[in-house]
């Protein structure tokens, strides 16, 4: 495990998506982070989750009634394996995923091209910064909505004891092909994380300390 994972009592999210490396560490997306998106954004038609890992996000997407296609470049025991999103010609009604940290800009470029309706990425809020992103993304194809989390997300390695809080702010960036206005900044109401933790603790008490 990353030696800097614990910082002054806080647990930092992964700085890159270890699920895309041929190693033992894997940081699934907490289900509540996807529930928050699905409670506030409506998706018509099929949803493709192209970095599905163990299916944590895909299962939540499917629970809302949408047809979901799940794939990943690496084998984490779920979905279609060996699909490189950055070099795909596959088209979907909607694309929703938590991209590898070091490939986020590439995911934006491909997602905008391959999604027919909506395209949503779970990204650090700091993704808004940067002159290059302004030139290549935000001044050309800005998102329709940015949903900021009121609660910090903690990305735990699969099977790890769950304690502490994340140190990085995250948001869902949603591009909508039917949107013609200015980007909207919105916030998820507090409570998603707490309700999810209570349910998880009841089901798996040994994972909480």
N, C-alpha and C positions, 0 to 999 in steps of 0.2 A: 504493500500500500504506500501511497505517496507520504513521505516523512513529514510534509508540511500540512497534512490533512487537518490536524488539530492546531488552531492558531489562537493562543491566549484564551482557551476555553471555548472557542467557537469553531464550528465545522464549516470549512469552505466548500463550495460546490466545485465539481471537477472543472479544471481549466481547459481540458480537452476531453472529448468523449472517448473514454477508455474502451467502450464497447466496440470501437472501430479498430482496436489494436489486438494483436494476437497474444494477449496476456490474460491474467486471472481476474483483473479488476473490472467491475461493471457498475455503473451508476444509473439505475432505472429512474424514469421520471415519476415522481409521486402522483398517484391517481388524482388527488384533489386538485392538482394544477391543471389537469385536463378537464376535470368536471367544471371548474370555474369558467373555462373557455366555452364549453358546450352549453352551459346555463345562460350565457350572454350573447353568443353568436349562433345564428341559424345557418345550417348548411343544407342545401338542396342537392340531392344526388349522391353519387359515390364519393367516398373519401379515401385517398391514398396516404398511408403512413409509410414513408420511404426509409426511415431509420428506426425500425420498430424494436430492435433489441429483443427483450423477452416478452414483448406484447403488452406492457403495462399501459401504454397510451392507446394502442389499437383497441383493447378491450373496452375502455371507457368510450371511445368513439362509437363502437358498435352498439353499446348499451343504450344509445339515444335513438336507435332505429335506422341509422344509415348503413348502407352497404359499405364495408371497409375492406380495402386491399392493403395487406401489410408486407413489407419487404425490407431487406437489409443487405448490406454488402457482406457482413459477417454472420456466422451461424451462432445465434444465441437461443436456438431451440424454438423459434417462432417465425412464422411467415415464410415468404419466398426468399431464398438465400442467393447471394451473388449478384444482386442488382445494384449497380453503381449509379446512384441518382445523378451525379455530376456529369454522367455521359449517357443519359437516357433519352429515348425519343417517345417514351410512354406518356400519354395524355390522360388526365383525370378531371372530373368535375371540380374536385377540391383536393388540396394537398395540405396536410397538417402534420407537423413533426417538431421534434427537438433536435436540431442539427448538431453535428460535431462542431465544437467550438472553433476549431481552426479552419472550418470549411463553410462558415455561415454565409459569407458574401457570395460564394459559389452557389449555395442553396437558394439564395434570393434570386440570382440570375436565372437559374433553371426553373425554379418554381413559378416565376412570373410568366415564363414561356409555356410551361406545360400544364398549368391549372386553367381551366375554362371559366371558373366562377370565383372561388375564394382560395387564398393561399395564406396559411398561418404558421408562423415560426415562434417557438419559445426561445427568447434571446435575453441576454443581459440587457438591462436598461441602458447601460453605457454604449450599446450598439448604436445609439442615436448620435454619438460623438464621431468626429473625424472628418477632415477635409475631403479625403478620398471617397468616403461613403456618401458625403453630400453630393459630390460631383457625379458619382456613378449610380447612386440609388435614390437618395431623397429628393434631389432636384429634378430627377427624371421620372421616377415611378414611386412616389411616396406611398406609405400604407394608408388605408382608409381609416383605420383605428389602431390605437396602441392601448392595450389593457394592462395597467400597472398593478402588480400584486401589492396589497396592503400588508401582507405577511410574507416573510422571507421563506424561500424554498430551500430545503436542505437536500442535497443529492447524496444519499448514502450508498456505499457499495452494497451489492446484492448480498443479503443475509447478515449485514452488520447490525450491531446494537444501535438503536435509534435514540440519540441524545444530543443535546446542543441545538444550535440554530445556525442557519447559513449566514454568510457575511456579504453576500452579493445580491443586489436588487435585480429582479427579473420582470419581464413583461411579455405578453403575447403581441406580436406584430401581425396585423391582419390586412392583407391586400384584397380588395374586392373589385372585380372587373366591372361591376354595376355602379360603383361609387363615383360621383362626379364632383363632390365637394372638397373642402379642405380636410386635411387629416384631423381626426378627433382624438383627444387624450382623455381616457376614461380610467376608472379605478374599480377593481373588484372589491366588493364589500368584505370586511373581516368575517371570519368564521369558517371558511372552507377548510383551513388547515386543522383547526381544533376539532371539528366534527370528524374529520378523517382520522386523526390520531386517536380519538376515543374509540372509533370502530376498530382500528388496527390493533390497539392495545388489548381490547376485549378478545380479539381473535388470536393474537400472537403475543401474550404477555412477556415471554422470554426475550423478545427483541427490543424491549424498552427498559431502560435503567434510570 
